[in-house]
């Protein structure tokens, strides 16, 4: 959606007046009567069906601006603004259909959750080449928010231990979480490589190696080089050996002739240093 199209859409939905709280409750009650009719909504009398559908239409059109305001908060998450608004509209309708006016809640407060949920799930399902489980993306988003707030408050990124405590994951599972998200941001096998002008499949056409394995190795190598380029040799070796190769601390300490305490300290320093890059991947 271009800026002009968005402005036109905003003008169109801005023509619908904001309803008073009493008017909203009246429409919501009509919707509930229609949807809760014994035998289902289609069994309701024509008068009730027309009233319910009309009230649902009015409540939907008068809350479209709320959808746009929520969608704007997700415009940097990988989906086009139009797609975000469409998904939010679906969540809005679902929320209006489930809203119970007898419970005393505000309509906007209730449907806000459904709008946000619909947009979040759409992003989780479509913004990456590989779809990740919703609980994984939720944990990842929680970690992102925490590291941003912590860095803003203390002037340095939190340790992996602190991030793990906040999101409720042990350190090794937290690393796997970041690695999974980074791996999900892969490209197509048909994507053109800027350095060669060929796609990934062409580069391994004469090789016995599977294209998927070749791409994985390229992505893995680039990912490690980018994230760990600022670490010194020993710290990088420790992080790669323990976190990625899953070697024991004692084994790495023998390789480098360090004490296990020194290896653990250097691993923590290295993980703390690369945490912002891991989160941002």
N, C-alpha and C positions, 0 to 999 in steps of 0.2 A: 504494500500500500504506500503510494507516494504521499508526500506532505499535503499536496492539493486534495487528493482523494480523502485523506484523513480529515482535513478541515471541512470538506463538504459533508462527510458522514457526521461529524460533530455538529454541524449546523442543522442537519436533518433531525438528529435525535434531540437537539436542544429545543425544538419546537414543542415537544411534549412537556406540559407543565408538571412540576413536582406535586405529588398528591399529599394531602394532609394525613396525619397518622390515622384519624378516624376513617377517612376515605379508603386508605390502604387496608384497614381491618375489614371494612365492608366487602371489598373485592376479594380478599383472602377467604372470608367466610363463604362467599358464593363459590369460590373454587373448591373449597373443602366439601361443600354440599354436593357438588357435581361429582368429584372424584371418589367420595365415600358413599355414593348411592348404593344401596343393597343390590347385588347382582352385577356391579361394575358400572363404569361411567357410561357405557353405551346403553345400559338399561334405564338410565334416567330419562324422565320426560323431556320432550324437545325444548320446552321452556327453560328447564334447568340446565340442559346442555348448552343452549345458546348463551345463557347468563354466565355459566362457568367459563366457556371459551372466551367470551368477550372480556370478562374480568381478568383472565390469564393474559390475554393480549395487552390489555391496558397496563397491568402490573409489569409486564415484560418491557414494553416500550418506555415506560416512565423510569425504568431502572437501568437503561442501556448506558447512561453516563457513568453509573457505578462500575459497570463492566470495563469501560475504557480506562477509568482511573486505576483499576486493579491491573489491567493488562499492561499499562505503561511501566509498572514496576518490574515486569518480566521482559522488556523489549531487548535486553542484552543477553538473553538466555539461548539464542539460536533459532528462534522462530520469527517469522514475519509478523508485523503488527496486526495485519488482517486475520491471520490464523489465530493469534492470541485472542482477538476480540470474538471470533467465531466460537472458539472453545469456551470462552467465558460466558457467551450467550447461552450455550448449552447448559453450563453449570447454573446459570441464573434461572432458566426454566425448570430445571430439576429441583432447585431449591424452593421455588415458588410452589411446585406441586407437592412438596413434602412439608411445607410450613404449616404449623398448627397455631392459629390465632388465639386459641384458648389458653396457651401456656404463658402468655404475657411477654414474649420476646419481641424485640424490634425486628421488622421485616428486613431492613437493610443489614443489620448485624447478622442475621441468620443466612441470608443469601450470599453475603460477602464470603463466608467460609466455602460455600459450594462453588462460587466463581473461582476463587483461588485454588481450590482443590482440582477443578476441571483443567485449569491452565497448567498447574504443576504436573498433573499426570500426562497431559499432552506433550509437555516439554520432555518429560522422562521417556516417553515412548517414541518420539520422532526427532528430537534434536541431535541424536547420536546415531552413527552407523550401526552400532550394536546396542540393542535395547538392554538397559540395566533394570533389575528389580526396583520397585518403588522404594522399598526400605533402604536400598543402597543409596539411591539419589537423595533420599531424605537425610541420611547420616552424613553424606558428603556436603549437602547444603548447610547442615548444622555446624559441621567443622569449618566451612568457609566463613560463616557468620562469626564464629567464636574467634578464629585467628585474626579476622579484621578488627573486632572490638578490642581484643587483647593487645594487638600491635598498636592501635590508636591510643590506648590507655597507658601502656608501659614503654612504648617506643622500641620494642623488639618483639619478634614472633615468639609464641609460646613453645615450650618443649613438646615433643611427641607424647610424652607422658601426660602432660596437662590436657592436650587435645583429646587423648584417649579417655581421660577421666570425664571430660565434658560430654563427649558423645556416647560414653558407655561401652568402649571397645578397648581390649588390650592392644599393646603397641604393635604386635605382629599382624593382628587383624586390621589395624588402622592402615598400615603400610599396604596390605593387600587391597584395601578399599581404594586408596589413592591410585594404585597400580591398575585396578580394574577400570576406574573412571578414565585414566589416561589411555588405556588400551581400547576403550569404547569409542574414543575420538579418532578412529582410524579412517583411512580413505578407501576409495574404490580401487579394485584391481585394474580398472580401465582408466584411472586418473593419469594424466600426463605428468611426467617428472620434468621439472624445469631445467635440470642440469643435462638431461639426455634427449629430451623431446619425445621419448617413447613412454608407453605405459608399463606398469609393473610386469604384466604378462609377457610383453615382447622381450623384456630384459632377461627372462628366465626360460624363454621358449626352447632353447637348446640345452637346458640344464635338467638334470634328473631331480632337482629339488622342486617340491610343490610350490606353486606361486604363493599360496597362503603362508607357508613357512618363510619364504623369501621376504615377503612384506613384513611379517612379524619381526624378523631379524633386523630389517632396516629401521622400522619404527622403534624397536627396543634400543638399538644402538644410538639413534638420534636422540631418543628420550634420555638415555643415561648421559650422553655427552653434554646435552643442554643443562640438565639438572645438576650434574656433579662437576661441571667444569671449574667451579670456583673452589673446590676442595683440594687440599694438598694431597700428595700421593698416598701417604699412610692412612689418612682419614678416609679417602675414597676407597682404598683397598678394604678397610675395615667395614665400611657401610655396604659395599658390594658383596663382601664375603658373608657377612652375618645376615643382612636383610634380604638380599637377592638370592645368594647361593645357599642360604640357611646353614652355614657352617657354625660350629660351636665356638664360643668365646675362647675356650682353652686352645682350640686348634689354631685360631687366628693369632693368639698371643704367642704361640710357639713359632709361627711363621715370621712374625715381626720382632720376636724377642722382647715383647712387652709383657708387663704383668696383666692379669685379667682385669684388675681394677682400672689400669690405664686404658685398656681396650674398650671397656664399657664407657669410660668417660669420653674418649674420643668418638665413639659411636654416637653418644648422646649429643655431643657438640656438632657432629656432622649432620645428624638428623634435624637438629634445631636450625642449622644454617640453611638446609635445603627445603625446610617445611613450606615456606611461602611459594616456592616454585612448584612443589608437589600439589599444593592446594589449588594453584592457578591453572594447572594443566586441564 
